[in-house]
Amino acid sequence: MKLSDLPSEFQEALPILEKIKAAGFEAYFVGGSVRDAILGRPIHDIDIATSSYPEETKSIFSKTIDVGIEHGTVLVLEGGHEYEITTFRTEEVYVDYRRPSAVHFVRSLEEDLKRRDFTVNALALDEQAQVIDLFGGLDDLARRQLRAVGKPSERFKEDALRIMRGFRFVANLNFEIDLQTSKAMRNHAHLLEKISVERSFVEFDKLLMGPSWQKGLNLMVDSGAHNFLPGLKGLDNEIFSFCQSLAKDYQFSQSEQAWAAFLHHLAIPNVKSFLKGWKTSGQFQKDVEKLVQILNLREKGCLTKQDCYRYGASFLRIAEELREGQGLVSDFEHIDHLDKSLVIHSKKDMVVSGKTLITELGMKPGPEIGQLLGKIEAAIVDGKLANDKDAIFRVIREGEGDE
């Protein structure tokens, strides 16, 4: 098969292939970018595989960086772009279901492609736009099918993360999984416990962000793989129910929204603790927790000015999108009204601070100042007090007089 229209991303990178070939080596575009070009999908990272060994690759180009040279990868800086160029390689026994015990550089494209995960990712493209398909990847693309290269069980025993990648590809490509591949994913799902949580999170996150996330998630639960992921063991029915809780064509706008919807539906009692189990960042945990709290508030009724001030209008809108996707009553106009009615949006907008009260009113430093500022802040937000220094001082003095 030959591509009739070579995407611009490949055209820009053609000089890289031509330089390598001019030096007497083979070079091809490989992996997901080739798959996506055939499917007419957006092209992201361009990966290049070559028969030249790392030191040989470095001798061809003037600007290179050793980003993973022990695994055969050299980063080439050319024409204002960065390209990862990796030597054809074979791998020895995987000692931890993730990393090979040794990597050997080879001159054979076939040897390199046969170690890849799925046939649709084991395609290569030459400088003439000719697709090299050695494992039936083109037929699988036509069938919209995900099939492991060679023996599925061997692929998943080599790298169990490929199981998660499989569900992610289903969610992103809306493919079916080949029967033998599916069986092997089920049989080796327990190996996910050997994989770092951070890497599993990346794949799970990409799954949730895919247009067919419900399909990918359902297949994950069918395989039992969720039982070997943090905090999800035994939650089959809850996850199936989550997939049905949103419109079939609903797509999450961001990762925080996806995880908030997921954890809210699963009724996870401690969102931060759950996400710590996935080793996510503290900021991610805070943002997801905020969205879950907003969803809980919305279940009780309308949002208030204090809610808008505390969480911010952008977070309220993100949560409201979920309610809309669930077929529940949503009111974006009310959120806009609340946001516009706020005199201040943060403590920084207040005309007084602790320092002001100490220097201008002679108040003594201490927790009482913080408590007083909190009351002033709440009154300003509710519209009961103007954000005006004289008005605030007057209220403070009247309060002192009452005492």
Long-range contacts (C-beta under 8 A, 24 or more apart in sequence): 1-38, 1-130, 1-131, 1-133, 1-138, 2-128, 2-129, 2-130, 2-131, 3-37, 3-38, 3-125, 3-129, 3-131, 4-129, 6-37, 6-129, 7-37, 7-43, 9-33, 9-43, 9-46, 10-37, 10-43, 10-46, 10-125, 10-129, 12-79, 12-81, 13-46, 13-48, 13-81, 13-83, 14-127, 15-78, 15-79, 16-48, 16-76, 16-78, 16-83, 16-85, 17-48, 17-126, 17-127, 18-127, 19-60, 19-61, 20-48, 20-50, 20-52, 20-57, 20-60, 20-85, 21-127, 23-52, 23-56, 23-59, 23-60, 25-50, 25-51, 25-52, 25-56, 26-50, 26-51, 26-88, 26-107, 26-109, 27-51, 27-52, 27-85, 27-127, 28-109, 28-124, 28-125, 28-126, 28-132, 29-124, 29-125, 29-126, 30-112, 30-113, 30-123, 30-124, 30-125, 31-116, 31-121, 31-123, 32-121, 34-123, 34-124, 34-125, 34-131, 35-120, 35-121, 35-123, 35-137, 35-141, 37-125, 38-123, 38-131, 38-138, 38-141, 39-141, 39-173, 45-84, 46-83, 47-84, 47-86, 48-83, 48-84, 48-85, 48-86, 49-85, 49-86, 49-87, 49-88, 49-109, 49-112, 49-124, 50-85, 50-86, 50-87, 50-88, 51-87, 51-88, 51-106, 51-107, 51-108, 51-109, 52-87, 53-87, 53-105, 54-87, 54-105, 57-85, 57-87, 70-103, 71-103, 72-103, 72-105, 88-112, 89-115, 90-115, 91-115, 91-158, 94-157, 94-158, 94-159, 96-194, 97-157, 97-158, 97-159, 97-160, 97-191, 97-194, 97-195, 98-159, 98-160, 98-161, 98-194, 98-195, 98-196, 98-199, 100-158, 109-134, 110-134, 113-149, 114-149, 114-150, 115-149, 115-158, 116-149, 117-148, 117-149, 117-155, 117-159, 117-162, 117-165, 117-166, 118-146, 118-147, 118-148, 118-149, 118-162, 118-165, 118-166, 118-169, 118-181, 119-147, 119-148, 119-149, 120-146, 120-147, 120-169, 120-175, 122-149, 140-178, 143-176, 144-173, 144-174, 144-175, 144-176, 145-175, 145-176, 145-177, 145-178, 146-170, 146-173, 146-175, 146-176, 146-177, 146-178, 146-181, 147-177, 147-178, 147-180, 147-181, 148-178, 148-180, 148-181, 148-184, 152-178, 152-180, 152-181, 152-183, 152-184, 152-185, 153-184, 153-187, 153-188, 155-184, 156-184, 156-185, 156-188, 156-191, 157-188, 157-191, 160-188, 160-191, 160-192, 160-194, 160-195, 161-192, 161-195, 161-199, 161-200, 161-203, 163-188, 163-189, 163-191, 163-192, 163-223, 163-225, 164-192, 164-195, 164-199, 164-200, 164-203, 164-204, 164-207, 164-225, 165-203, 167-203, 167-207, 167-216, 167-217, 167-219, 167-220, 167-223, 167-225, 168-203, 168-204, 168-206, 168-207, 168-210, 168-216, 170-210, 170-212, 170-215, 170-216, 170-219, 171-206, 171-207, 171-208, 171-209, 171-210, 171-211, 171-212, 171-213, 171-215, 171-216, 171-217, 172-206, 172-207, 172-210, 172-211, 172-212, 172-216, 173-212, 174-211, 174-212, 174-215, 177-219, 182-219, 182-223, 185-223, 185-225, 186-222, 186-223, 186-224, 186-225, 189-223, 189-224, 189-225, 189-227, 189-228, 190-228, 191-228, 192-225, 192-228, 192-229, 193-228, 197-230, 197-277, 197-278, 197-279, 198-278, 198-279, 200-229, 200-278, 201-278, 201-279, 201-280, 204-229, 205-255, 205-258, 205-259, 208-252, 208-255, 208-258, 208-259, 208-262, 209-251, 209-252, 209-255, 209-258, 211-251, 213-251, 213-252, 213-258, 214-243, 214-244, 214-246, 214-248, 217-242, 217-243, 218-243, 230-274, 230-277, 230-278, 231-268, 231-274, 231-277, 231-278, 235-266, 238-265, 238-266, 238-267, 239-266, 241-265, 242-266, 245-326, 246-322, 246-325, 246-326, 247-325, 247-326, 247-327, 250-325, 253-318, 253-321, 254-318, 255-284, 256-284, 256-287, 256-288, 256-291, 256-318, 257-291, 257-318, 257-319, 257-321, 257-322, 259-284, 259-288, 260-288, 260-291, 260-292, 260-295, 260-318, 260-319, 260-322, 261-295, 261-322, 263-288, 263-292, 264-291, 264-292, 264-295, 264-296, 268-292, 287-315, 290-315, 291-315, 291-318, 291-319, 291-322, 294-319, 295-319, 295-322, 295-323, 298-323, 302-331, 302-334, 303-334, 303-335, 303-338, 304-338, 305-338, 305-341, 305-342, 305-381, 305-382, 305-383, 306-378, 306-381, 306-382, 307-338, 308-335, 308-338, 308-339, 308-342, 309-342, 309-344, 309-345, 309-381, 312-345, 313-338, 313-339, 341-383, 342-381, 343-380, 343-381, 343-383, 343-386, 343-387, 344-377, 344-380, 344-381, 344-387, 347-373, 347-377, 349-387, 350-376, 350-377, 350-380, 350-387, 351-387, 351-388, 351-389, 351-392, 352-376, 352-389, 352-392, 352-393, 356-389, 357-396, 360-393, 361-393, 361-396, 372-396
